[in-house]
Amino acid sequence: MLDRVRSHYEGALAEHGASARGVGWPDTEGQALRFERLARVLDGAPGLVRVADLGCGYGALFGFLDTRIAGYRGYDVSPAMVAEARRRVRDPRAAFSVGDAVDEEVDYGFASGTFNVRLGADVAEWDGYVRDALRGLWARCGRGMAFNLMTTRVDWRSDDLFYADPAEYLTFCQDELSTRVTLQHDYGLYEWTMTVLRP
C-alpha cells in the first residue's frame, strides 16, 4: 500500500515542488489552518518541546512550530520528500528520516494529512493500518499527539482518499489511548483534528 502512496507524493513533489500542492493540499491557507489546529495540543506545554512529525513531507510543520520546539524529527516514506526537507531545513534542531514509524521518544507527535491518500487500498485494511500507526506514534509520545483525517461528513467522495468517522476515532482514542481527547470538527475543511494528551 505504501509503495503507491510514495509514488503519488513523489509525483506531486516533482510537479509542484516544496509547496502545499506538492503534499496534496489545495493552498497554503488551508495548510496553515491545519497546522494551527494541530498545534493546539501544545497549549499549556511548559517551555520548549521535542516533537515527531509522521509524514513530514518537505518539513513545513517545522517552520510553523519553530519557536516552540527544542527538537524536531520528521519521518516520511518518500526518500525524495526527506531529501527536500533536509535541503530546506538546515536548523540543527531538525532531523529527517525515511520511514513509516517514529523510532525515538518525544514529547508530542503529529500526523498531518499522513493517512488521507489510500489509492485504492481496501478501506478496512487502510483503517487498520491507520489505527496501528496511531498506536505506534502514541507509544513514543510522552505528553500527547495530534492528527487529522478527512471526515465522513461529506456529500462527495474520491475512491483514492480515506474518510474516517470522527465519532469512531474519538471512541478509539478514548478506549485505547487516553480519555483526554479533543475533537475539532468546526474549521471549515472536509476533515477533523484530534488532540490526545497523557493523563
C-alpha positions as CSV (number, residue, x, y, z in Angstrom):
1,M,0.0,0.0,0.0
2,L,2.7,2.5,0.9
3,D,4.6,2.0,-2.3
4,R,1.6,3.5,-4.2
5,V,1.4,6.4,-1.7
6,R,5.1,7.0,-2.0
7,S,4.9,7.2,-5.8
8,H,1.9,9.5,-5.6
9,Y,3.6,12.1,-3.4
10,E,6.9,11.9,-5.2
11,G,4.9,12.7,-8.4
12,A,3.2,15.7,-6.7
13,L,6.6,17.0,-5.4
14,A,8.1,16.7,-8.9
15,E,5.2,18.6,-10.4
16,H,4.6,21.3,-7.7
17,G,7.8,21.5,-5.7
18,A,8.0,22.1,-2.0
19,S,4.6,23.7,-1.6
20,A,1.2,22.9,-0.2
21,R,0.2,21.4,-3.6
22,G,3.4,19.3,-3.5
23,V,2.0,17.5,-0.5
24,G,-1.6,17.3,-1.7
25,W,-3.2,20.4,-0.1
26,P,-5.0,22.9,-2.4
27,D,-3.5,26.0,-0.9
28,T,-1.2,27.4,1.8
29,E,-4.0,28.9,3.7
30,G,-5.6,25.6,4.4
31,Q,-2.2,24.1,5.2
32,A,-1.6,26.8,7.8
33,L,-5.1,26.3,9.3
34,R,-4.4,22.6,9.7
35,F,-1.1,23.3,11.4
36,E,-2.8,25.8,13.8
37,R,-5.4,23.2,14.8
38,L,-2.8,20.5,15.3
39,A,-0.6,22.9,17.4
40,R,-3.4,23.3,19.9
41,V,-2.1,20.1,21.5
42,L,0.8,22.3,22.7
43,D,-1.3,24.8,24.6
44,G,-0.2,24.8,28.2
45,A,3.1,22.9,27.4
46,P,5.8,24.2,29.7
47,G,8.8,25.6,27.7
48,L,10.2,24.1,24.5
49,V,9.3,20.6,23.4
50,R,10.6,17.7,21.3
51,V,8.3,16.7,18.5
52,A,7.9,14.0,15.9
53,D,6.2,14.6,12.6
54,L,5.0,11.4,11.0
55,G,4.5,12.0,7.3
56,C,6.6,15.2,7.4
57,G,6.7,15.9,3.6
58,Y,9.2,18.7,2.9
59,G,9.2,19.8,6.6
60,A,6.7,22.6,6.5
61,L,5.5,21.9,10.1
62,F,9.0,22.6,11.4
63,G,8.7,26.2,10.2
64,F,5.2,26.6,11.8
65,L,6.3,25.3,15.2
66,D,9.8,26.8,15.1
67,T,9.7,29.0,18.2
68,R,8.1,26.3,20.3
69,I,10.4,23.3,19.8
70,A,13.7,22.2,21.2
71,G,14.0,19.3,18.8
72,Y,12.1,18.0,15.7
73,R,12.3,14.7,14.0
74,G,10.5,14.3,10.7
75,Y,9.6,10.9,9.1
76,D,8.3,10.2,5.6
77,V,8.1,7.1,3.4
78,S,9.3,9.1,0.4
79,P,13.1,9.5,0.1
80,A,12.5,12.4,-2.3
81,M,10.5,14.2,0.4
82,V,13.1,13.6,3.0
83,A,15.8,14.9,0.7
84,E,13.8,18.0,0.0
85,A,13.2,18.5,3.8
86,R,16.9,18.2,4.5
87,R,17.7,20.7,1.8
88,R,15.1,23.3,3.0
89,V,15.5,22.9,6.8
90,R,19.1,23.4,7.9
91,D,18.3,24.1,11.5
92,P,20.4,21.9,13.9
93,R,17.3,21.1,15.9
94,A,15.8,19.3,13.0
95,A,16.5,15.8,11.6
96,F,14.7,13.8,8.9
97,S,14.5,10.1,8.3
98,V,12.9,7.8,5.7
99,G,10.4,5.6,7.5
100,D,6.7,5.0,8.4
101,A,7.1,4.9,12.2
102,V,8.7,7.1,14.9
103,D,11.8,5.4,16.4
104,E,12.6,7.7,19.4
105,E,10.9,9.2,22.4
106,V,9.4,12.7,22.0
107,D,7.1,14.9,24.0
108,Y,4.5,15.3,21.2
109,G,3.7,13.6,17.9
110,F,2.0,14.9,14.9
111,A,0.4,13.4,11.7
112,S,-1.0,16.0,9.3
113,G,-2.6,14.5,6.2
114,T,-0.5,11.4,6.6
115,F,-3.3,8.9,6.1
116,N,-5.6,10.7,3.6
117,V,-4.5,9.0,0.4
118,R,-5.2,5.3,0.2
119,L,-5.1,4.9,-3.7
120,G,-7.5,2.0,-4.0
121,A,-6.4,0.1,-0.9
122,D,-9.2,-1.7,0.8
123,V,-11.0,0.7,3.3
124,A,-11.0,-1.8,6.2
125,E,-7.3,-2.6,5.6
126,W,-6.3,1.0,5.4
127,D,-8.3,1.8,8.6
128,G,-6.4,-0.9,10.4
129,Y,-3.2,0.5,9.2
130,V,-4.1,4.0,10.4
131,R,-5.0,2.8,13.8
132,D,-1.8,0.7,14.2
133,A,0.2,3.7,13.1
134,L,-1.5,5.9,15.7
135,R,-0.9,3.4,18.4
136,G,2.8,3.3,17.4
137,L,3.0,7.1,17.4
138,W,1.3,7.3,20.8
139,A,3.7,4.9,22.3
140,R,6.6,7.3,21.6
141,C,4.8,10.4,22.9
142,G,5.4,11.4,26.5
143,R,2.8,14.2,26.6
144,G,0.4,14.0,23.7
145,M,-0.2,13.8,20.0
146,A,-2.4,15.4,17.3
147,F,-3.6,14.1,14.0
148,N,-6.1,14.9,11.3
149,L,-8.2,12.8,9.0
150,M,-10.8,13.5,6.3
151,T,-14.3,13.4,7.6
152,T,-17.1,11.0,6.6
153,R,-19.5,14.0,6.8
154,V,-19.2,14.9,3.2
155,D,-21.6,14.7,0.2
156,W,-18.9,13.5,-2.3
157,R,-16.0,11.1,-2.0
158,S,-13.0,10.1,-4.1
159,D,-12.1,6.4,-4.3
160,D,-8.4,7.4,-3.8
161,L,-9.0,9.0,-0.4
162,F,-9.7,7.7,3.1
163,Y,-12.6,9.2,5.1
164,A,-12.8,8.5,8.8
165,D,-15.8,8.7,11.1
166,P,-14.9,11.2,13.8
167,A,-17.1,9.5,16.4
168,E,-15.4,6.2,15.8
169,Y,-12.0,7.6,16.2
170,L,-13.0,9.6,19.3
171,T,-14.0,6.3,20.8
172,F,-10.8,4.6,19.6
173,C,-8.7,7.2,21.2
174,Q,-10.6,7.2,24.5
175,D,-10.7,3.4,24.7
176,E,-7.1,2.7,23.7
177,L,-5.0,5.9,24.3
178,S,-6.3,8.4,26.8
179,T,-9.6,10.0,28.0
180,R,-8.1,13.4,27.5
181,V,-9.2,13.8,23.9
182,T,-10.4,16.9,22.0
183,L,-12.2,16.6,18.6
184,Q,-12.2,19.7,16.4
185,H,-14.7,19.5,13.6
186,D,-15.5,23.2,13.3
187,Y,-13.0,24.9,11.0
188,G,-14.5,24.7,7.5
189,L,-12.4,22.0,5.9
190,Y,-13.6,18.5,5.0
191,E,-11.7,17.0,7.8
192,W,-11.3,16.9,11.6
193,T,-8.4,17.2,14.0
194,M,-7.9,15.1,17.2
195,T,-5.6,16.1,20.1
196,V,-4.8,13.5,22.7
197,L,-3.0,14.2,26.0
198,R,-1.5,11.9,28.6
199,P,-3.5,11.6,31.8
